[in-house]
């Protein structure tokens, strides 16, 4: 599907939508009571992960939070 989209912008919007529709994306939206990507507070990613997966190690939480933050930064550029 992604390779059928003509422009990079369309591809990134598609990926952003897929993220929002994913389990983790929709959980993050719900946890932050957000209605749009721009309402997500990336600095709260670690707090979100700790609350939804309290058994993760501190290093894993840090890595996953960094991943969520980097994805959000990219998706917001194209949203």
C-alpha positions as CSV (number, residue, x, y, z in Angstrom):
1,X,0.0,0.0,0.0
2,X,2.7,2.5,1.0
3,X,4.6,2.1,-2.3
4,X,1.4,3.0,-4.2
5,X,1.3,6.5,-2.7
6,X,2.8,9.0,-5.0
7,X,4.5,11.5,-2.7
8,X,6.6,11.3,0.5
9,X,4.1,13.5,2.3
10,X,1.2,11.2,1.5
11,X,3.3,8.2,2.7
12,X,4.1,9.9,6.0
13,X,0.4,10.9,6.5
14,X,-0.6,7.3,5.9
15,X,2.0,6.1,8.5
16,X,0.8,8.7,11.0
17,X,-2.8,7.5,10.5
18,X,-1.7,3.9,10.9
19,X,0.1,4.8,14.2
20,X,-3.0,6.6,15.5
21,X,-5.0,3.5,14.6
22,X,-2.5,1.1,16.3
23,X,-3.0,-0.3,19.8
24,X,-0.2,1.8,21.2
25,X,-1.1,4.9,19.3
26,X,-4.8,4.8,20.3
27,X,-3.9,4.0,23.9
28,X,-1.5,7.0,24.0
29,X,-4.3,9.2,22.6
30,X,-6.8,7.9,25.1
31,X,-4.3,8.2,28.0
32,X,-3.6,11.9,27.1
33,X,-7.3,12.6,26.3
34,X,-6.1,13.9,22.9
35,X,-8.2,14.5,19.8
36,X,-5.3,15.3,17.5
37,X,-1.6,14.4,17.1
38,X,-0.7,18.0,18.0
39,X,-2.3,17.5,21.4
40,X,0.0,14.7,22.4
41,X,2.7,15.8,24.9
42,X,5.8,13.9,23.8
43,X,7.6,14.6,27.1
44,X,5.0,12.4,28.9
45,X,5.9,9.3,26.8
46,X,7.8,7.6,29.6
47,X,5.0,8.3,32.1
48,X,2.5,6.7,29.7
49,X,4.7,3.6,29.2
50,X,5.2,3.2,32.9
51,X,1.5,3.4,33.5
52,X,0.5,0.9,30.8
53,X,3.4,-1.5,31.3
54,X,4.6,-1.1,34.8
55,X,6.8,-4.3,34.7
56,X,9.2,-2.9,32.1
57,X,12.7,-2.0,33.2
58,X,13.8,1.6,33.4
59,X,16.1,1.2,30.3
60,X,13.3,-0.3,28.3
61,X,10.9,2.5,29.3
62,X,13.5,5.0,28.2
63,X,14.1,3.4,24.8
64,X,10.4,3.0,24.1
65,X,9.7,6.6,25.2
66,X,12.4,7.9,22.9
67,X,10.9,5.9,20.0
68,X,7.4,7.2,20.6
69,X,8.8,10.8,20.9
70,X,10.8,10.5,17.6
71,X,7.8,9.0,15.7
72,X,5.5,11.7,17.0
73,X,8.0,14.4,16.0
74,X,8.1,13.0,12.4
75,X,4.4,12.4,12.1
76,X,3.5,16.0,13.3
77,X,5.7,17.4,10.5
78,X,3.4,15.8,7.9
79,X,0.1,15.9,9.8
